[in-house]
Amino acid sequence: MDHTGMNAPHTPNPRYGRRAVLGLMLATAAAGLAACSTESSDLANQNKEGSGKGYVAGDGSVSEYAPEDRSEPVKFTGTTFNGTDIDAASYAEGDVLVLNFWYAACSPCRVEAPALKAVADEFKNKGVTFLGINVRDEKAAAEAFDKTFKIPYESVRDLDGGVLLALSQYVPPQAVPTTLVLDPNRRVSARVLGVVEESTLRALIKTAQETPADAT
């Protein structure tokens, strides 16, 4: 703060001048620390609330690919936090696979979690499989997130970026969350960069289901 405009006493007392200046400096420093502390607390609360303020991620844009424009079937392997080995080729042909890239401290991931759970529950036993791809967390953090939001499907522990690299054509490294919908031939039918909405995801899955399993 600029104190040059403050009126000084006409006859300053040399005994207290330095003490007054020191007191003012300490008070200013304390105010600055309090502001920093409040800001840090606010950001922490935003993470817990899933507000997404101050977080740069995808813009929620949706890309759909017509069957004739889709790439080759995707290939990736990984291991879930429960120790299950995952191979894209092992999923039943004819099923739709939804991949969601996330991590626990990602505010937008917390925002979209209820929608993912709702749609996963809705399409359970209807030829649709959900799989999370966790790009940052250790097991405890991932399990705490799943418990909080009652996530009904497993997640791959992708700290080495193997799955992310295999799908880098569709998933930018910093765009978390990202959701991919694979058609019955394991080709990318749709992508959402950023928070996915429940109605949008439901529609994308239904579109993917319309693709014949033997489509080329």
C-alpha positions as CSV (number, residue, x, y, z in Angstrom):
1,M,0.0,0.0,0.0
2,D,1.3,3.5,-0.8
3,H,1.4,5.6,2.3
4,T,3.0,8.7,0.7
5,G,-0.3,10.6,0.8
6,M,-0.8,10.2,4.5
7,N,-0.5,13.3,6.7
8,A,2.5,13.0,9.1
9,P,2.5,14.7,12.5
10,H,4.1,18.2,12.4
11,T,6.5,17.3,15.2
12,P,7.3,13.6,15.0
13,N,8.5,11.9,18.2
14,P,11.8,10.1,17.4
15,R,11.1,7.6,20.2
16,Y,8.0,6.2,18.5
17,G,8.6,6.9,14.8
18,R,10.4,3.6,14.1
19,R,7.9,1.6,16.2
20,A,5.0,3.1,14.3
21,V,6.6,2.2,10.9
22,L,7.4,-1.3,12.1
23,G,3.9,-1.8,13.4
24,L,2.4,-0.6,10.1
25,M,4.7,-3.0,8.1
26,L,3.7,-6.0,10.3
27,A,0.0,-5.1,10.0
28,T,0.3,-4.9,6.2
29,A,2.2,-8.3,6.0
30,A,-0.5,-9.9,8.2
31,A,-3.2,-8.7,6.0
32,G,-1.4,-10.1,2.9
33,L,-1.0,-13.5,4.6
34,A,-4.7,-13.5,5.6
35,A,-5.7,-12.8,2.0
36,C,-3.5,-15.6,0.6
37,S,-4.9,-18.0,3.2
38,T,-8.4,-17.0,2.3
39,E,-7.7,-17.5,-1.4
40,S,-6.2,-20.9,-0.8
41,S,-9.1,-21.9,1.3
42,D,-11.6,-20.8,-1.4
43,L,-9.8,-22.8,-4.0
44,A,-9.8,-25.9,-1.8
45,N,-13.5,-25.5,-1.2
46,Q,-14.1,-25.1,-5.0
47,N,-12.3,-28.4,-5.5
48,K,-14.5,-30.1,-2.9
49,E,-17.7,-28.5,-4.3
50,G,-16.8,-29.2,-7.9
51,S,-17.4,-25.6,-8.9
52,G,-14.6,-25.7,-11.5
53,K,-13.6,-22.1,-10.9
54,G,-10.1,-21.3,-11.9
55,Y,-9.7,-24.7,-13.7
56,V,-8.8,-24.9,-17.4
57,A,-10.1,-27.9,-19.2
58,G,-12.1,-28.8,-22.2
59,D,-14.9,-26.5,-23.3
60,G,-17.6,-29.2,-23.3
61,S,-17.5,-29.4,-27.1
62,V,-19.0,-32.6,-28.6
63,S,-17.7,-34.3,-31.7
64,E,-19.5,-37.1,-33.5
65,Y,-18.1,-39.2,-36.3
66,A,-20.2,-40.8,-39.0
67,P,-19.5,-44.5,-39.4
68,E,-17.7,-44.0,-42.7
69,D,-15.4,-41.3,-41.0
70,R,-14.4,-43.3,-38.0
71,S,-10.8,-44.5,-37.5
72,E,-9.6,-48.1,-37.0
73,P,-10.7,-49.9,-33.8
74,V,-8.8,-48.5,-30.9
75,K,-6.2,-50.6,-29.0
76,F,-5.1,-50.2,-25.4
77,T,-4.3,-52.3,-22.4
78,G,-4.1,-51.4,-18.7
79,T,-4.8,-52.6,-15.2
80,T,-7.6,-51.4,-12.9
81,F,-7.1,-50.3,-9.3
82,N,-8.6,-53.7,-8.4
83,G,-6.0,-55.5,-10.3
84,T,-8.1,-56.5,-13.3
85,D,-6.1,-56.6,-16.6
86,I,-7.9,-54.6,-19.3
87,D,-7.6,-55.1,-23.1
88,A,-9.8,-53.2,-25.5
89,A,-10.0,-56.2,-27.7
90,S,-11.4,-58.3,-24.9
91,Y,-14.7,-56.4,-24.7
92,A,-17.6,-58.2,-26.3
93,E,-18.1,-57.3,-29.9
94,G,-21.4,-55.6,-30.3
95,D,-21.1,-53.7,-27.1
96,V,-20.7,-49.9,-26.7
97,L,-17.7,-48.8,-24.6
98,V,-17.6,-45.5,-22.8
99,L,-14.2,-44.2,-21.6
100,N,-14.0,-41.4,-19.2
101,F,-10.6,-39.8,-18.4
102,W,-10.5,-38.3,-15.0
103,Y,-8.7,-37.8,-11.6
104,A,-10.0,-37.1,-8.1
105,A,-8.9,-33.4,-7.6
106,C,-10.3,-32.4,-11.0
107,S,-13.3,-30.1,-10.2
108,P,-15.1,-30.7,-13.6
109,C,-14.7,-34.4,-13.0
110,R,-16.6,-34.0,-9.8
111,V,-19.3,-32.0,-11.5
112,E,-19.9,-34.7,-14.2
113,A,-19.6,-37.7,-11.9
114,P,-23.4,-37.8,-11.0
115,A,-24.3,-37.8,-14.7
116,L,-21.8,-40.6,-15.5
117,K,-23.2,-42.7,-12.6
118,A,-26.8,-42.1,-13.7
119,V,-26.2,-43.1,-17.4
120,A,-24.0,-46.1,-16.4
121,D,-26.9,-47.3,-14.1
122,E,-29.4,-46.7,-16.9
123,F,-27.5,-48.8,-19.5
124,K,-26.4,-51.6,-17.2
125,N,-27.1,-54.9,-18.8
126,K,-28.0,-53.2,-22.1
127,G,-24.8,-53.8,-24.0
128,V,-22.9,-50.7,-22.7
129,T,-19.8,-50.9,-20.6
130,F,-18.2,-47.9,-18.8
131,L,-14.5,-47.7,-17.9
132,G,-12.7,-44.9,-16.1
133,I,-9.1,-43.9,-17.1
134,N,-7.5,-42.3,-14.1
135,V,-4.5,-40.3,-15.1
136,R,-3.1,-39.1,-11.8
137,D,-4.3,-40.8,-8.6
138,E,-3.0,-43.6,-6.4
139,K,-5.6,-46.2,-5.3
140,A,-6.7,-44.5,-2.1
141,A,-7.7,-41.2,-3.8
142,A,-9.4,-43.0,-6.7
143,E,-11.4,-45.2,-4.3
144,A,-12.4,-42.3,-2.2
145,F,-13.8,-40.5,-5.3
146,D,-15.7,-43.6,-6.4
147,K,-17.2,-44.0,-2.9
148,T,-18.3,-40.4,-2.7
149,F,-20.0,-40.4,-6.0
150,K,-21.1,-44.1,-5.9
151,I,-19.4,-44.8,-9.3
152,P,-20.5,-48.3,-10.4
153,Y,-17.6,-49.1,-12.7
154,E,-13.9,-49.7,-12.5
155,S,-11.1,-47.4,-13.5
156,V,-7.7,-48.1,-15.1
157,R,-4.7,-46.7,-13.2
158,D,-3.0,-44.9,-16.1
159,L,-0.1,-43.1,-14.3
160,D,2.3,-44.1,-17.0
161,G,0.0,-42.6,-19.7
162,G,-0.2,-45.8,-21.7
163,V,-3.9,-45.6,-22.4
164,L,-3.8,-41.8,-22.9
165,L,-1.0,-42.3,-25.4
166,A,-2.8,-45.0,-27.3
167,L,-5.8,-42.6,-27.6
168,S,-3.9,-39.4,-28.1
169,Q,-5.5,-38.9,-31.5
170,Y,-8.7,-38.1,-29.6
171,V,-7.6,-37.1,-26.1
172,P,-5.4,-34.0,-25.7
173,P,-3.0,-34.6,-22.7
174,Q,-4.4,-31.7,-20.6
175,A,-8.1,-32.1,-21.6
176,V,-9.4,-33.8,-18.5
177,P,-12.2,-34.7,-18.2
178,T,-12.7,-36.2,-21.7
179,T,-15.3,-38.9,-22.6
180,L,-15.1,-41.2,-25.6
181,V,-17.9,-43.4,-26.8
182,L,-16.8,-46.4,-28.8
183,D,-19.2,-48.1,-31.2
184,P,-19.7,-51.9,-31.3
185,N,-16.6,-52.2,-33.5
186,R,-14.4,-50.3,-30.9
187,R,-14.1,-47.3,-33.1
188,V,-14.6,-43.8,-31.7
189,S,-18.1,-42.7,-32.4
190,A,-18.1,-39.5,-30.3
191,R,-16.0,-37.4,-28.0
192,V,-16.8,-34.8,-25.4
193,L,-14.0,-32.5,-24.2
194,G,-14.8,-31.2,-20.8
195,V,-17.9,-31.9,-18.6
196,V,-20.3,-34.3,-20.2
197,E,-24.0,-33.8,-19.6
198,E,-26.4,-36.7,-18.9
199,S,-28.7,-36.1,-21.8
200,T,-25.8,-35.6,-24.2
201,L,-24.1,-38.8,-23.1
202,R,-27.4,-40.8,-23.4
203,A,-27.9,-39.6,-26.9
204,L,-24.3,-40.4,-28.0
205,I,-24.6,-43.9,-26.6
206,K,-27.9,-44.5,-28.5
207,T,-26.3,-43.3,-31.7
208,A,-23.3,-45.6,-31.2
209,Q,-25.6,-48.5,-30.6
210,E,-27.2,-48.0,-34.0
211,T,-23.9,-49.1,-35.7
212,P,-24.0,-52.7,-36.9
213,A,-21.3,-54.8,-35.2
214,D,-20.0,-56.0,-38.5
215,A,-19.7,-52.4,-40.0
216,T,-16.5,-51.7,-41.9
